[in-house]
Amino acid sequence: MTDTPIRATTRRTALRSPRAKAGSNRPPWEEPPTGVGQAAKGLTLGGVLALVVVPLWIIVLTSFSDAGSINRAGGLVIWPDGLTAEAYRQMLSDSTVLNALIVSLGITLVGTAFSMAVSITCAYGLSRSRSLGHRFVLMLLIVTMFVGGGLIPTFLVVTGLGGYGQWWALVLPSAVSVFNILVLRAFYQSTSSELIDAARMDGAGEWRILWSVVLPTSRAVTAVIALFYGVGYWNSFFNVMIYMPTDSAKWPLQYVLLTYVNRGNGMPGSVDGGFGGTQMQTAPLSLQMAVVVLTLIPLLVVYPFVQKHLRTGVLTGAIKG
């Protein structure tokens, strides 16, 4: 049987269309991209990529440069010249940096685990409409997003509870983010009610439902929120300035970086400079950049494994209009 004239004409038109040749899945209401538009997109993406990559390139290259190449460049090094790993050798041979790295890792792991436990349980309780007082607690949490006591009341509360100079003062004051709880709550509310009802019919309690039903179906948003908390704890240094400014053994890496780079002091705890010493020296630029690179490495290692969950986790748990 031969095709009708209309069907044959439609097929020939589709075969001649640029979109059919390219095999594009573009919606029918969108026009094919023009050369100018494609070039503009490429230039924009290239510019954004340059803004991200070039500073990292300069920091890493300066950390591997010797004093002569830094002096010839007048500061930060843009092109390789006289590469050496002496700055990293000095940094890793100093016990202060290694101790600060261990402290930062410990605070990040413990703080992230504690914050996730509190946020997950709170969000799951608020997502169940039959929970006792869930509306009052939800409104109370939302109010804290806009109204806060400020720094001085927080300091008085923490010190009044004996937190000055204690490890928990670096975790508990910033352990809970209401925004993260609301994102988790919105995601848990979208969990299939059939799955939860089936689990209840099998005799599962709320804890069992949370562990075996809700959490396995929300790995994306859990990974994203854990990343948010982890980055926050890793980059935190303000609580150290408030609650333990003199105990250098409890300083995390970010506070050592702040002191070493911004204030121009020698390595804290070293013989010829630093805090508590009578003599101070300006830190070499290559050594400063080496400390910066050390603080970036954990995030660069973890982020690629969580990046795939960012879009799925945040957008799926967002409030829909």
C-alpha positions, 0 to 999 in steps of 0.5 A, spaced: 500 500 500 502 506 498 502 512 502 497 518 502 500 524 499 499 528 505 503 523 509 508 522 504 509 530 504 510 530 511 515 525 511 519 529 506 518 535 510 521 532 516 527 529 512 529 535 510 528 539 516 535 541 520 532 538 526 531 531 523 538 531 520 541 533 527 537 527 531 535 533 536 529 532 541 528 539 541 520 541 543 517 543 536 515 550 539 523 551 540 527 554 533 533 550 531 539 554 535 543 559 530 550 560 529 551 566 533 547 563 539 551 557 539 557 562 539 555 566 545 553 560 549 560 557 548 563 564 550 559 565 556 561 558 558 568 559 557 568 565 561 565 562 567 570 556 566 575 561 566 573 565 572 573 558 576 579 555 573 584 561 573 584 562 580 585 555 582 591 555 577 594 561 580 594 558 587 596 551 585 602 554 581 604 559 586 604 554 591 609 550 587 614 556 585 620 558 589 622 565 592 625 567 585 620 565 581 615 569 585 619 575 586 620 575 578 612 575 577 611 580 582 607 576 587 602 570 584 605 566 579 601 565 572 606 561 568 610 555 571 617 557 573 622 554 578 617 549 580 619 546 587 615 542 592 619 545 598 612 549 601 609 542 601 615 539 605 615 545 610 607 545 611 607 537 612 613 537 617 610 542 621 605 539 627 601 545 627 598 544 620 597 536 621 594 537 628 589 542 625 587 538 619 585 532 624 581 537 628 578 539 622 576 532 619 574 530 626 569 536 627 566 535 620 565 528 621 562 528 628 558 535 626 555 532 620 553 526 623 550 529 629 546 535 624 544 530 619 541 525 625 537 531 628 535 534 621 532 527 619 528 526 625 526 533 626 524 533 618 520 526 618 516 528 624 514 534 621 512 531 615 507 526 618 501 530 619 498 526 625 505 528 629 503 531 636 504 539 635 507 538 628 504 545 626 506 549 632 514 546 632 514 548 624 512 555 625 517 556 631 522 553 626 520 558 621 520 564 626 527 562 628 529 563 620 527 571 621 528 572 628 534 571 632 537 573 638 544 575 635 551 573 637 552 576 644 546 572 647 548 566 643 555 567 647 552 568 653 548 561 653 554 557 650 559 560 656 553 559 661 552 552 659 560 551 660 562 551 653 567 556 653 574 552 651 570 545 650 569 541 643 562 541 643 562 549 642 564 548 635 558 544 633 552 545 637 551 552 636 551 551 629 548 544 629 541 545 626 539 549 619 532 550 619 532 551 611 535 544 611 530 541 615 524 544 611 528 541 604 528 534 607 521 535 610 518 537 603 522 531 600 519 526 605 512 529 604 512 526 597 514 519 599 509 514 596 504 513 602 502 506 599 509 504 601 508 507 608 502 504 609 504 497 606 510 498 611 505 499 617 501 493 615 507 489 616 508 491 623 513 496 622 514 502 627 515 509 625 523 508 626 523 502 622 519 506 616 524 512 617 530 507 616 527 502 611 522 506 607 524 513 607 531 514 607 532 509 602 528 513 597 531 519 599 538 518 598 539 524 593 537 529 598 540 526 604 547 526 600 546 534 598 544 536 605 550 532 608 554 536 603 551 542 605 553 541 613 560 538 611 562 544 607 559 548 613 563 545 618 569 544 614 569 552 612 567 554 619 572 558 624 568 563 627 566 559 633 573 558 634 575 565 635 569 566 640 570 560 644 577 558 644 581 563 641 587 561 645 588 554 645 592 552 639 591 545 640 584 545 638 584 550 632 581 547 626 585 548 619 581 554 617 583 558 623 590 556 622 589 558 615 586 565 617 591 566 622 597 564 617 595 568 611 591 574 613 594 576 619 601 575 616 604 571 622 609 565 622 606 558 623 602 557 629 606 553 634 613 554 630 619 556 634 621 563 630 614 565 630 606 565 631 602 565 636 605 566 643 612 567 640 616 573 641 618 574 634 613 574 628 615 573 621 611 574 614 609 567 611 612 566 604 607 566 599 608 559 596 607 556 603 601 561 604 598 558 598 600 551 600 595 551 606 590 554 601 591 548 597 590 543 603 584 546 605 581 545 598 583 538 597 578 534 601 572 538 598 575 537 591 575 530 592 568 529 595 564 534 591 564 529 584 561 524 588 555 528 590 555 533 585 550 528 581 545 528 587 545 536 587 540 537 582 535 531 583 536 532 591 534 540 591 529 541 586 525 534 588 525 537 595 523 544 593 516 547 594 512 546 588 508 552 586 
